[in-house]
Amino acid sequence: GYDPKEISPEDMLPYAREKPQEMAAYSVSDAVATYYLYMQYVNPFIFSLCNIIPMTPSDVLRKGSGTLCEVLLQVQAFRGNIVCPNKHKDDPLKVYKGHLIETETYVGGHVEALNSGVFRSDFNYKFSVDPDAIDELIGNLDRDLKFAIEVEGGKKLESILDYDEQKQKIIVQLLELKARPKREEKPYIYHLDVAAMYPNIILTNRLQPPAMVTKQDCASCDFYHPEMKCRREMDWQWRGDLFPASHSEVRQIEGQLKHDSDNFEASTGAIRQRVKEYCQKVYKRVHDTKTELRTALICQRENSFYIDTVRNFRDRRYEYKGLTKKWGVSLKEAEKEGDAARIKECKMFVVLFDS
């Protein structure tokens, strides 16, 4: 219910000169609004994250997503009395096609948007519906409704009395979209939830840290036989930042560093730093970015530790989504009753579980 004081950006300088008292009031109002937003949304999110990952709030906010996932696995490994392997370290002087690699990574997954931009419900927009996609939705309707009722709704399919009627209504609406694929109307979709995309991709393809193997690994496996079906080939995009200097130039730099040192040695850090300075001076740029499509061999032999950890993380998200809906219903009931204490409690839990 807080209504912050607003001042247009173009009025700020004149107000600072002519109405400093109003500008000071705006500054205080802005600080109060920032604190309100933090307490309402950011603080519960940090609390929720600290429930899953045993770190202090400052550490949770400072770490990247990869480090947080690593810590989550370490927690589960400790509970399961499993020894964590040493962290993998790449060769600091790794070369790609004669060039020293500065950094290398992979091109990650992304969510396809229906259409770029923000839609407003009071404007007409042009839409083009794919008829084949409608057929696919109709074909998978029973599966999707079962998931929505049993997994997300937490109810039994048999308890839905008018299941066939509701299903038929959905089919009629989908067929109407298919009959007129070119449409211009006010949109209803503001946000499409991908429902734990990364955990589901990991579970579907059994992507685990020890899953990427070589043919030599498979040949030495106890389950190996010529017609095995537990190995799968998957394409991925490698991306690397390369120093423009050639391999011979890097060797010359390394030799120069060794010659200048007292013990005729050069650390990898010193070599990389000197190569970076050399490229900046000679090539007028530090690195070139290259991408390459590669194929990895994925072992489909499930390691229950990794799979169970990801599945539990995903299911906890579904649990929180269910609790968000439950407290949302309780909030509406409390608002109807006019119970101020109950409304405040429900709002707190809605924000907490939504985080």
N, C-alpha and C positions, 0 to 999 in steps of 0.2 A: 503494500500500500504506500510505499515511499515515493514521493513525486519530486525528482531532482530539479534544481534550477537550471534552465537552459539559456545559453547565449550563443548566437551565431558566430562562426569563426571570424567573419569580416568585421564584427563589432567588438572583438576582444581588445584590439589596440586602442581604439577611441575610448572604450570603457576604462581601460587601465589608466589613461591620461585624465579623463574627465569624471569618471564615476568609480574611483578605486574601492569604495565601500561595497558596491554591487559586484565588482570583480572578485573581491575577497570572499563575499558570500557564495559566489559561483564556485570558487576554488574549494571552499569547505563542503559545499553540496556535492561536488564531484568526488571528493575523498570519501564522503559518507556513502554515496552510491557505489563506489568501487568496493568498499568494505561490505556493503549489503550483498553485492553480487558474489563476492568471495565466500561469505558465510553461507549463502543460499545454494551455491552450485560447486565451487571449487573445493571447499573444505570437506563436504561429504564424499566427493570423488576421491580425494587423497585418503580419507578414512577407509573407503571401500578397497582401494588398491593395497593399503597396508594390511588389510585382512587377509589378502592372498599372498602377498610378498612380505616376509618378515624384515622390513627395513624401516628406518625412521622416515617421517614425511619429507625431510630435506633430501635424503638419499633417493627416495622414490621419484621425486621431481627432477633430480639431476641426471639420473641414469637414462640411457636410451632403451628402446623397446627390446633390442637384442639382448642387452645385459639383464633386463628384467625377466625375460624368458629363461635365460641361463640360470638366474637365481631361483626361479620357480622350479626348474628341474633339479637343482641342487637340494632344495627343500624336500622334494619328493624322494630323492636318492637317500637323503639322511634318514627319512622315515622308513624306507625300505631296506636300510642297511646295505646300500650299494655304493661301491667305490667309484668316485668320479674320475674319468681319465684326465690326463694333463691337457691343458689348452693347446690346440693346434697352432703352430707358428709357421708362417710361410717363409721361404727362402728370401732374405732381404735383397739378394742380388739376382732374382729371377728374371729371365729374359724372354721376350716374345718377338719372334722374327727379327732378331738382331738388336732389339731395343730393350733397355732396362725398364722394368715395370715400376712405376711410381705407386699406383694402387690398382687393385683389381676387385671386381664385385660381380653381381648378376643383376639383370633387369628384372625387377619384382613384378608381382601380379598387380592388376589394376581392375577397378570396377567400371564396367561400361555404363555410361549414363544414357537414359532414354533420349535426352536432348540437352545440349549444353544451355545453361542459363537458369534463371529463377522464374517459375511460372506463377502467375496471379490468377485467382479464381474468378476475377471479374473481367478478364480479357479473353477474346477468342484466339485460339492458336490452331495452326494447321498440323495435323497428325497423319502419318502414313502407317497403317497397320499391316503387318506381315501375315497373310492368310495361313501360311504353313505353321507359324508360331501358334496361331489360334487352334489349329488341329492338334498340335502337340499338347497344349493346355487342356483341351477336352479329353484327350487320350489319357492324361495323367491326373484327371480331376479327382478320382476316387483316392489315389495315393496322397494327393495334396490335402484333401479334406480330412483324411484320416490323421495325417501329421498335425494339422491345425487343431483338430478336436482332442486327440489323445496326448500329443507331446506338448503343444503350446497351451491348450485349454485344460489339460489334466482330467478329461472326462472319458467315459467309455463310448465307443461308437454306437453301441446298442441302445444307449440312453437317449439318443437323439430321435425323437418321435417323427419329425417331419423331414428326415434326411433326404428322401427321394424328391420331395417337393422343392426343397432349397437347392438341391443339386440341379434340378431341371431349370429353375430360375436362372442359375449361373450359366448353364448351357445356352439358354435362349439369349442372354445378354452377350455371350461370346459369339454366337452365330450372327447376331445383329452387327457386331463389329466386323466380322468376316464379310458380311454381305455388302457393307459400305466401308471399304478400307481407307478411302480418302475422306478425311473428316476435318471440319473446322468448328470447334466448340470450346467451351470453358473447361479447363482441366480440373481433375480432382486429385491427381497424384502430386504430392509435394516432396515426399521422401520415400525411396524404395529401400527397405531394410534387407541387406544381404544375409542376415542371420548367421553370424559367426563364419564368414567366408573362409578365412585362413585355417581355422581348426578343422573345418569340414574337408577342405582340400587335402590337408595333412592326413586325415583319417581315411579318406577315399583312396588316396594313392600310396598310403603307408610310407609317407616321407619321414624318415627318422635319421638322426645323425650317422649311424653306421650303415645306412641303406645304400649309399653310393659306392658301388664296388667296381672292380676291374674283372676282366675275364680270368686273370690268374687267381683272384679271390674265389670265383665260382668253381674253378677247376680243383681247388684244394678243399672245397666244402664237402661235408659229410653227405649232403643231400644231392650231390651232383649226379646227373645222368644226361645222356645226349638229348633226350626229349623233354627236359625239365621246362616247367612253365612258371617258375617262381621268380624269373628275372624279366624285367620289363625295360624297354628302351624309352626314354623321355627326352624331348628336346628342351633346351634352355638357352638363354642368351647371356653370353659372357661379355662383360664390359671392362676395359682396362684403360688406365691413363699411362701413356708411355712417354719416356723422355725422348726428345727428337735425336739426341746424340746416338751415333752408331756404336756397335759393339767394340770396334777398334778404338774409338775415341774414349770410351769408358775405360778400356784397358790402359790407355795412355795416361788418363787421369789417375787411375789406381797406382800405376808405376811411379808417377810423379809424387804422389802422397807418400808412398813407401820410401822413395829416395830422400824426401825431406824429413822423415821421422828418424828418431834416434835408434830405434830397434828394428828398423826396416819392416814395419807393419803398418797397416791402415785399417781402421775400423769401418764396418759397413755403413755406419751413420755418417762418418766423415766423407766416405766415397759418394754417398747419395747427395749429401749437401753440396759437395764440389761439382758434381754432375749437374745439379739443379742450377747453380750459379753459372756454370759454363753454358748451359742451354739458354738461359736468360740473356747472356751476353752475345752468344754467337747466332742463335736461331731466333732471338727476340720473342720467345715463348717458352713456357716451362714444360708443357706436356701436350701430346696429341691423344684424343680419345678414340678408341676403336671398339666396335662391337662385333661379335662373331656368334653364329648359331652353332651350338655344340650338342652332342648327344651323350647322356649319362645312362649308365646301367643301374637300375634300381632293384635292390633285393626286396622281394615281397614276403620274405620270412619275417613274420611280425615279432618285434620285441615288445612284450607287454608293458614294460616300464614306460617307454616313451608314449605308446598309444594310449595307455590308461591315463597318463598325466594330461595329455591333450584332451581326451574324452571328458575327464572330470572337469577340466577348465571350461569346455564348451557347455557341458550340462549345468554347471554352476551359473553360466550366463542365462541359460533357459530358465533356471530356477529364479534368478533375479528378475527376469522379464515377467514371469508369472506373478511374483510378489508385487511388482510395480502395478500390474493390472488390478490385483486384489486390493491394494491400498488406494488405488485410484477410485475404485467403486466405493470403498469405505469413506473416501473424501467427499464424494457426491452425496452419500447418505448423511454425513455429518453436516454438510452445508444446508441440506434440506431441514435438518433438525435445529440448526442454528447454534450448535454446541461449539463455542470458541476454542475450548481446550482440546476437544477432539479434532477440530479442523487443523489446529496447529500441529498436533501429533501426526495426523495423516499426511500433511504436507511434508513434514520432515522425512517420513518413511518413503514417500513417493520419490523425493529427490535422492535419498540414500540409495534405494534399489535401482533407480534409473541411472545412477552413476556407474 
